Amino acid sequence: VGDYAYVTSRVNPLDVNALHAVYLADGHGPLLVDRISTAGVSVRLDCAEPGAVYVADREGGLKIVDLESDGDPCLNTTISGVEDVMDVNLDGNYAYLAANRAGVVSVDLTTPATPGVISTYVNSSPAFRIIRQGNLLFVAMLDDGVRILETNGSGGFTLRANYPTPGRCVDLAINGTILFAADSEGGVQIVDVSDPDAPNHVATYAAAGAVQGVTYSAGRLMACCGQYG
């Protein structure tokens, strides 16, 4: 966000769980300028313009953090009624949460000081990660693979497809109509989602270790494979 990066941490010598503000425009390298403690284990975040960061804080729920002009974070509010938030994805006035056993939860952010839950999709497996492409949500559901949900523009959603994976789906990335699923011991599952009602397997990348995360940028797919890098 501008000259600042915001980083969540699980373990820190000073704050066990924290959101860190890092200044990137210093000529000597990144500079830690502030941190705020969070009640849970901060695992993911998303940024909204202007001036806020939304933090998926596990058992601490969803935190809305205001950003001051100097980049310092200031906790604004915590959304009540949603616990164990694993991931957050923003779309205008709505936030879509992967909330573990509570499933996928949509939250109305029209009034940030008093956000409210709109809709919930619950499955037998936990909702672990969530990404968005247009009006489609792709949710990593651990042992139940991937769920594809369609949003209706007002915070609601409907199920479009279930896509089982051979392993344990823990993370997702997308490029156009190609979805990449980090599937633990199942490697990286590469899926064509041009028809969201009938996702189609394209290929599998068999990694040396369990794939724990994926990201796609500038034509390159990067996979985190634990001790194998």
Salt bridges, closest charged atoms under 4 A:
ASP15 OD2 - ARG35 NE 3.35
ASP57 OD2 - LYS63 NZ 2.97
ASP84 OD1 - ARG58 NE 2.80
ASP87 OD1 - ARG44 NE 3.29
ASP91 OD1 - ARG132 NH1 3.65
ASP143 OD1 - ARG168 NH1 3.04
ASP144 OD2 - ARG147 NH2 3.71
GLU150 OE1 - ARG160 NH1 2.74
ASP171 OD1 - ARG44 NH2 3.50
ASP197 OD1 - ARG160 NE 2.63
